[in-house]
Amino acid sequence: MHGFLAVLVLNSGSSSIKFSVYEAGDGQRLKLHEGAVDGIGTDQGKFWIKDAEGKKLVDQTPSLPSRAVAFKLVADALHSGDFPAPVAIGHRMVCGGPTVQHNQIITPALIDEMELYTAFAPLHTPIAVYIMRESLRLFPMCPTSSALTLTSIAPCPSSYSYAHSRGVFGDGRAPLRSAWNSYESIVFQLQPRVPHKLIVAHLGNGASISAIRDGKCVDTSMGLTPRAASSAARGQGY
């Protein structure tokens, strides 16, 4: 791809950090590498990186007592020279709260604002805001953007009524809709033969279920916040 740029995508979960490096340019994108740090908070962690063909370039089983240790593995690998240096970074963020409802460039002030609403996604927000701050520090020249998981994608009666009736979202929208990563990815992969009716389950330490009709999310297991989701590894909620 002529004149490509390396874009790093970070997806922090409640007990893992997943990441991919894409070659982007000329209106196209190509995955170069993907990896993950799994088992954060345990002494039986996994850290791996694969190339585009699925060959493992890194395969380690480190102790991962904290998110700081976990993200340092990722940052050190990306700074090693063995992988393309990113020129831009995207962060998956489950929920930015009622005042952050659109994807935007991340700043220290924006991180502080999203952190105020940790209670909306208590398993995910702490590690997400930590990684955002570390990314700004370790990759200061990279523009960094948020990618909100729970964003406005289709009218979902239960979550809309619950949020709107309580005046949480003043513009009449209910942004807390669906496990966006699962919904978007699966619908995209099924194109152009998306079933008329589809159930999408996002299963991890957190869990949620979405109902899809004609390629659009019409309802989810969530209510006002991800805490109203289906049962998960650490109790109720996504």
Backbone hydrogen bonds in HBPLUS format (Angstrom, degrees):
<---DONOR---> <-ACCEPTOR-->    atom                        ^
c    i                          cat <-CA-CA->   ^        H-A-AA   ^      H-
h    n   atom  resd res      DA  || num        DHA   H-A  angle D-A-AA Bond
n    s   type  num  typ     dist DA aas  dist angle  dist       angle   num
A0005-LEU N   A0024-ALA O   2.74 MM  19  5.15 151.0  1.83 142.0 151.7     1
A0024-ALA N   A0005-LEU O   2.78 MM  19  5.15 171.5  1.78 154.4 157.4     2
A0087-VAL N   A0006-ALA O   2.82 MM  81  5.82 164.9  1.84 167.4 163.1     3
A0007-VAL N   A0022-TYR O   2.84 MM  15  5.13 161.2  1.88 147.3 153.8     4
A0022-TYR N   A0007-VAL O   2.82 MM  15  5.13 166.2  1.84 150.1 152.9     5
A0008-LEU N   A0088-ALA O   2.97 MM  80  6.32 163.3  1.99 162.3 159.4     6
A0090-GLY N   A0008-LEU O   2.83 MM  82  6.31 154.1  1.90 157.3 166.0     7
A0009-VAL N   A0020-SER O   2.84 MM  11  5.24 164.2  1.87 159.6 163.0     8
A0020-SER N   A0009-VAL O   3.00 MM  11  5.24 147.3  2.11 141.3 151.0     9
A0010-LEU N   A0090-GLY O   2.81 MM  80  6.14 170.2  1.82 172.2 174.1    10
A0092-ARG N   A0010-LEU O   2.88 MM  82  6.24 160.1  1.92 167.2 173.8    11
A0011-ASN N   A0018-LYS O   2.73 MM   7  4.98 163.1  1.76 163.3 159.8    12
A0018-LYS N   A0011-ASN O   2.85 MM   7  4.98 177.9  1.85 142.8 143.0    13
A0013-GLY N   A0016-SER O   2.76 MM   3  4.98 165.0  1.78 144.5 149.2    14
A0039-GLY N   A0015-SER O   3.15 MM  24  5.67 122.7  2.50 155.5 170.9    15
A0040-ILE N   A0015-SER O   3.04 MM  25  4.87 167.6  2.05 136.2 134.2    16
A0017-ILE N   A0037-VAL O   2.90 MM  20  5.13 148.1  2.00 139.7 149.7    17
A0037-VAL N   A0017-ILE O   2.80 MM  20  5.13 147.4  1.90 141.9 152.9    18
A0019-PHE N   A0035-GLY O   2.98 MM  16  5.41 164.4  2.00 145.4 144.0    19
A0035-GLY N   A0019-PHE O   2.83 MM  16  5.41 155.7  1.89 159.2 158.6    20
A0021-VAL N   A0033-HIS O   2.85 MM  12  5.18 161.2  1.89 142.5 144.9    21
A0032-LEU N   A0021-VAL O   2.81 MM  11  5.62 166.3  1.82 159.2 163.7    22
A0033-HIS N   A0021-VAL O   3.32 MM  12  5.18 159.9  2.36 136.7 140.9    23
A0023-GLU N   A0030-LEU O   2.67 MM   7  4.99 168.6  1.69 150.3 153.6    24
A0030-LEU N   A0023-GLU O   2.84 MM   7  4.99 141.6  1.99 135.4 147.7    25
A0025-GLY N   A0028-GLN O   3.09 MM   3  5.46 160.6  2.13 144.0 148.6    26
A0028-GLN N   A0025-GLY O   2.93 MM   3  5.46 157.3  1.98 117.8 125.0    27
A0034-GLU N   A0050-LYS O   3.10 MM  16  5.45 152.9  2.18 141.4 148.2    28
A0050-LYS N   A0034-GLU O   2.72 MM  16  5.45 168.1  1.74 170.1 173.6    29
A0036-ALA N   A0048-TRP O   3.03 MM  12  5.71 147.7  2.13 148.5 156.0    30
A0048-TRP N   A0036-ALA O   3.10 MM  12  5.71 158.7  2.14 156.7 163.4    31
A0038-ASP N   A0046-LYS O   2.84 MM   8  5.13 156.6  1.89 147.8 155.3    32
A0046-LYS N   A0038-ASP O   2.98 MM   8  5.13 152.6  2.06 139.7 143.6    33
A0042-THR N   A0039-GLY O   3.12 MM   3  5.69 134.3  2.34 144.6 142.3    34
A0041-GLY N   A0064-LEU O   2.58 MM  23  5.57 154.4  1.64 166.2 175.7    35
A0064-LEU N   A0042-THR O   2.85 MM  22  5.51 152.9  1.92 156.5 164.9    36
A0045-GLY N   A0062-PRO O   3.00 MM  17  5.25 131.8  2.24 151.7 161.6    37
A0047-PHE N   A0060-GLN O   2.94 MM  13  5.06 161.9  1.97 139.0 138.8    38
A0060-GLN N   A0047-PHE O   2.78 MM  13  5.06 168.6  1.79 155.2 159.0    39
A0049-ILE N   A0058-VAL O   3.02 MM   9  4.92 147.5  2.13 128.9 129.4    40
A0057-LEU N   A0049-ILE O   2.71 MM   8  5.54 160.6  1.74 155.6 162.6    41
A0058-VAL N   A0049-ILE O   3.27 MM   9  4.92 155.7  2.33 136.1 135.9    42
A0051-ASP N   A0055-LYS O   2.95 MM   4  5.50 148.6  2.05 141.5 149.8    43
A0054-GLY N   A0051-ASP O   2.98 MM   3  5.33 163.5  2.00 114.4 119.3    44
A0070-ALA N   A0066-SER O   3.16 MM   4  6.44 159.9  2.20 144.0 149.8    45
A0071-PHE N   A0067-ARG O   2.88 MM   4  6.05 170.2  1.89 153.5 155.1    46
A0072-LYS N   A0068-ALA O   3.08 MM   4  6.11 147.8  2.19 141.5 150.3    47
A0073-LEU N   A0069-VAL O   3.36 MM   4  6.65 145.5  2.49 143.1 149.8    48
A0073-LEU N   A0070-ALA O   3.23 MM   3  5.52 130.6  2.49 101.4 112.9    49
A0075-ALA N   A0071-PHE O   2.89 MM   4  6.17 171.7  1.90 159.5 161.1    50
A0076-ASP N   A0072-LYS O   2.84 MM   4  5.82 165.2  1.87 148.3 152.8    51
A0077-ALA N   A0073-LEU O   3.12 MM   4  6.20 155.5  2.18 140.2 146.7    52
A0078-LEU N   A0074-VAL O   3.02 MM   4  6.31 158.5  2.07 152.3 158.0    53
A0079-HIS N   A0075-ALA O   2.99 MM   4  6.17 132.3  2.22 142.7 155.6    54
A0080-SER N   A0077-ALA O   3.20 MM   3  5.10 157.6  2.25  99.5 106.2    55
A0089-ILE N   A0143-PRO O   2.95 MM  54  6.33 158.9  1.99 159.7 163.8    56
A0145-SER N   A0089-ILE O   2.88 MM  56  6.34 158.1  1.93 155.1 161.2    57
A0091-HIS N   A0145-SER O   2.83 MM  54  6.18 158.1  1.88 160.6 168.1    58
A0147-ALA N   A0091-HIS O   2.60 MM  56  5.65 127.5  1.87 171.9 164.0    59
A0093-MET N   A0147-ALA O   2.95 MM  54  5.79 162.4  1.98 132.5 133.7    60
A0149-THR N   A0093-MET O   2.68 MM  56  5.85 159.6  1.72 143.8 149.9    61
A0150-LEU N   A0094-VAL O   3.01 MM  56  5.84 154.3  2.08 150.0 153.9    62
A0100-VAL N   A0097-GLY O   3.42 MM   3  5.62 152.7  2.50 105.7 112.8    63
A0146-SER N   A0104-GLN O   2.97 MM  42  5.62 158.9  2.02 149.9 154.4    64
A0106-ILE N   A0144-THR O   2.67 MM  38  5.52 169.0  1.68 147.8 151.7    65
A0111-ILE N   A0107-THR O   3.03 MM   4  6.34 160.3  2.07 158.3 163.4    66
A0112-ASP N   A0108-PRO O   3.05 MM   4  6.29 161.7  2.08 148.2 152.8    67
A0113-GLU N   A0109-ALA O   3.01 MM   4  6.25 151.4  2.09 143.4 151.3    68
A0114-MET N   A0110-LEU O   2.95 MM   4  6.24 162.1  1.99 154.9 158.6    69
A0115-GLU N   A0111-ILE O   2.93 MM   4  6.08 149.4  2.02 149.2 158.2    70
A0116-LEU N   A0113-GLU O   3.20 MM   3  5.41 141.5  2.35 100.3 110.6    71
A0117-TYR N   A0114-MET O   3.11 MM   3  5.67 154.2  2.18 112.2 119.1    72
A0118-THR N   A0115-GLU O   3.24 MM   3  5.30 140.6  2.41 120.6 114.5    73
A0120-PHE N   A0117-TYR O   2.99 MM   3  5.71 161.0  2.03 120.5 126.0    74
A0121-ALA N   A0118-THR O   3.02 MM   3  5.63 143.0  2.16 117.9 126.5    75
A0124-HIS N   A0121-ALA O   3.11 MM   3  5.65 136.0  2.31 113.1 124.2    76
A0125-THR N   A0121-ALA O   2.95 MM   4  5.79 176.8  1.95 174.7 175.3    77
A0128-ALA N   A0124-HIS O   3.07 MM   4  6.18 157.4  2.13 155.4 162.3    78
A0129-VAL N   A0125-THR O   2.92 MM   4  6.03 171.5  1.93 166.4 165.4    79
A0130-TYR N   A0126-PRO O   3.16 MM   4  6.23 150.4  2.25 138.2 146.8    80
A0131-ILE N   A0127-ILE O   3.00 MM   4  6.15 163.6  2.02 148.3 151.9    81
A0132-MET N   A0128-ALA O   2.97 MM   4  6.22 154.6  2.03 147.8 155.4    82
A0133-ARG N   A0129-VAL O   3.05 MM   4  6.21 163.4  2.08 145.5 149.2    83
A0134-GLU N   A0130-TYR O   2.97 MM   4  6.22 161.7  2.00 151.2 156.8    84
A0135-SER N   A0131-ILE O   2.80 MM   4  5.92 151.1  1.88 146.4 154.5    85
A0136-LEU N   A0132-MET O   3.04 MM   4  6.33 157.3  2.10 149.8 154.8    86
A0137-ARG N   A0133-ARG O   3.11 MM   4  6.37 147.3  2.22 141.7 150.8    87
A0138-LEU N   A0134-GLU O   2.75 MM   4  5.90 164.4  1.77 156.5 160.5    88
A0139-PHE N   A0135-SER O   2.80 MM   4  5.42 148.9  1.90 141.3 148.2    89
A0142-CYS N   A0139-PHE O   3.09 MM   3  5.62 167.5  2.10 121.9 125.9    90
A0160-TYR N   A0156-CYS O   2.86 MM   4  5.72 163.2  1.89 171.2 175.8    91
A0161-SER N   A0157-PRO O   2.97 MM   4  5.91 170.7  1.98 147.2 150.3    92
A0162-TYR N   A0158-SER O   3.12 MM   4  6.18 160.9  2.16 143.8 149.5    93
A0163-ALA N   A0159-SER O   2.97 MM   4  6.03 170.4  1.98 149.3 152.1    94
A0164-HIS N   A0160-TYR O   2.78 MM   4  5.70 162.8  1.81 155.9 161.3    95
A0165-SER N   A0161-SER O   3.01 MM   4  5.64 155.9  2.07 134.4 141.6    96
A0166-ARG N   A0163-ALA O   3.21 MM   3  5.46 139.4  2.38 101.0 112.0    97
A0168-VAL N   A0163-ALA O   3.36 MM   5  5.75 161.5  2.39 158.5 154.3    98
A0167-GLY N   A0164-HIS O   3.03 MM   3  5.12 163.2  2.06 107.5 112.2    99
A0172-GLY N   A0169-PHE O   3.21 MM   3  6.06 157.1  2.26 129.0 130.0   100
A0177-ARG N   A0175-PRO O   2.96 MM   2  5.74 112.3  2.44 117.0 100.2   101
A0180-TRP N   A0178-SER O   2.78 MM   2  5.18 118.2  2.16 112.2  94.1   102
A0183-TYR N   A0179-ALA O   2.91 MM   4  6.05 174.3  1.91 162.4 164.3   103
A0184-GLU N   A0180-TRP O   2.77 MM   4  5.72 172.0  1.78 158.1 160.2   104
A0185-SER N   A0181-ASN O   3.05 MM   4  5.91 162.4  2.08 141.9 147.5   105
A0186-ILE N   A0182-SER O   3.02 MM   4  6.00 171.2  2.03 152.2 155.0   106
A0187-VAL N   A0183-TYR O   3.08 MM   4  6.10 167.7  2.10 152.0 155.9   107
A0188-PHE N   A0184-GLU O   2.92 MM   4  5.94 157.5  1.97 147.5 154.5   108
A0189-GLN N   A0185-SER O   2.96 MM   4  6.16 158.0  2.01 147.3 153.2   109
A0190-LEU N   A0186-ILE O   3.02 MM   4  6.21 140.3  2.19 146.1 156.3   110
A0191-GLN N   A0188-PHE O   3.22 MM   3  5.41 155.0  2.29 103.6 111.1   111
A0193-ARG N   A0190-LEU O   2.76 MM   3  5.62 125.9  2.05 144.6 144.6   112
A0214-ASP N   A0196-HIS O   2.83 MM  18  4.80 159.4  1.87 135.6 142.7   113
A0198-LEU N   A0212-ILE O   2.87 MM  14  4.88 152.1  1.95 147.8 148.6   114
A0212-ILE N   A0198-LEU O   2.71 MM  14  4.88 166.1  1.72 166.1 164.4   115
A0200-VAL N   A0210-SER O   2.94 MM  10  5.13 166.0  1.96 148.6 153.3   116
A0210-SER N   A0200-VAL O   2.80 MM  10  5.13 160.2  1.84 151.7 158.4   117
A0202-HIS N   A0208-SER O   2.83 MM   6  5.23 170.4  1.84 160.2 163.4   118
A0208-SER N   A0202-HIS O   2.98 MM   6  5.23 145.9  2.09 139.4 148.6   119
A0204-GLY N   A0206-GLY O   2.75 MM   2  4.86 125.6  2.05 147.7 162.9   120
A0233-ALA N   A0205-ASN O   2.98 MM  28  4.85 130.4  2.23 124.1 138.1   121
A0221-SER N   A0209-ILE O   2.89 MM  12  5.36 132.8  2.12 154.4 161.7   122
A0211-ALA N   A0219-ASP O   2.78 MM   8  5.25 169.4  1.79 156.3 156.1   123
A0218-VAL N   A0211-ALA O   2.87 MM   7  5.78 170.2  1.88 161.8 164.8   124
A0213-ARG N   A0216-LYS O   2.87 MM   3  5.40 163.9  1.89 155.2 153.3   125
A0216-LYS N   A0213-ARG O   3.08 MM   3  5.40 163.2  2.11 112.5 117.9   126
A0228-ALA N   A0225-THR O   3.16 MM   3  5.99 170.8  2.17 123.4 125.9   127
A0229-ALA N   A0226-PRO O   3.19 MM   3  5.60 140.6  2.36 122.2 120.4   128
A0238-TYR N   A0226-PRO O   2.80 MM  12  5.06 163.5  1.82 140.3 139.1   129
A0237-GLY N   A0230-SER O   3.29 MM   7  5.72 154.5  2.36 128.2 135.7   130
A0232-ALA N   A0235-GLY O   2.75 MM   3  5.17 147.0  1.86 136.9 148.3   131
A0235-GLY N   A0232-ALA O   3.09 MM   3  5.17 160.9  2.13 116.6 115.1   132
